[in-house]
Amino acid sequence: MNETSDVLPAVWAGIEIKWTPDWAPEPAAIKTATRLLGAIDGKMPKPASAARGYWPNVLFAWSTREVEVEVFASHCELYLFKDGNLAATDIPSFKATRVGIAPLLEAFGVR
């Protein structure tokens, strides 16, 4: 079953969903993305949008920062950009847990 914006948990409210039912992320990636949204809740801004990535994963983007997070079933990857270009070749991987999100919080200047 593909998840669409009308069946996503409440933690997704306010995020623009940029996928269609026939081109949606896999359910396991959506589940991990939901955990990530719960882990960042109250600590930093929610992503502005969520799209399906190249793989059937979730791609979160923030309009206020040059930051993207690709969410897979088992982990997340943090992409930092400068002037629209990838800022580094080292792509940090992290878990969608309150402790694991440290690299993402750091990208937003949250300690």
N, C-alpha and C positions, 0 to 999 in steps of 0.2 A: 504494500500500500504506500503510495506517495503522500507525504504531508503537504498540505497547503496552508495558507495563512489563516483560514477559517477553522482549522483544527489544531493549531499550535497552542501550547500552554500560555497562560496569562503573562509570563515573564517576557514573552516576545512582543507584547503590546508596544506600539510606537515605533517599531522597526519596519522599514519598508522592505517587503518581501519581493525579490526580483526573480522568482522562478515560477514556472507553470507546473500544473499537476503532471504533465507528461515529460517534464525536464526538471525534476526535483532532486535534491540530495537524497542519499540513502537514509533510511530511518535511523540506523546506528549513528550516523554523523549528526543528524538532527537531535538525537538524544544527548550526545556529547555537547553539542552547541547549547542545548537547554541547560545542562549542568554548568557550562561556562557562564551563561547569563546569570544564573543563580549565584555563582561565586563572585562575580563582579558587582552584583547589585549593592548599591549604596557606597561603593568604593570608587567608582569612576563612571563616566557617561556610558550609556548603552551605545552599541553601534547604530549608525544611521540606517544602514541597509544590510540585507543578507541576500546573497545570490548563490547559485550553484556554481561551484568551481569547475575546473577542467575535469577533475575526477568527480564522482558523485558525492562531493563533500560540500560543506557550508563555507562560504567566503563572507566574512564580516568586514565592513568598512565604516570608518568614522569620517564625518564631514569636517570635523574640527582638527584633525590630525592626519598626517601622512602615515597612517598605520592600517594594515590589513591583517586579519587572522584567518588562516585556513583551518577549519575544524574537520578532522577525520574521526572515524569511529574510536580510535584508541588514543589520539593525541591532538595537539594544536601546534601550528607553526606561526611564528610572528614575523611579519614582513614590515620593515621600516623603509620609508622612501624619503628622498630629499629632492625637491623640485620635480616631482613626478618620476624620478628614477630610483631604482632599488639602491639603498644606501650602503649595503654590505652584502658580501657573499655568504657570510655566516648566518644561517637562518635558525634562530633558537626554537627548540621544540619544548613544549611544556604540557602539563596535565591540566585538565579542566577542574581543578580543585582549589580551595581557598589558599592553600600553601603553594600549589603549582603555578598560580597565575602571577607570581612575582615578576617575571620578565615583562608581562603586559602592563602591570601597574607601574613598573619603572619607566616604560615608554611614555606613560602619561604623567610622569613626575609624581606619582603617589608612592609614599613610603609606608 
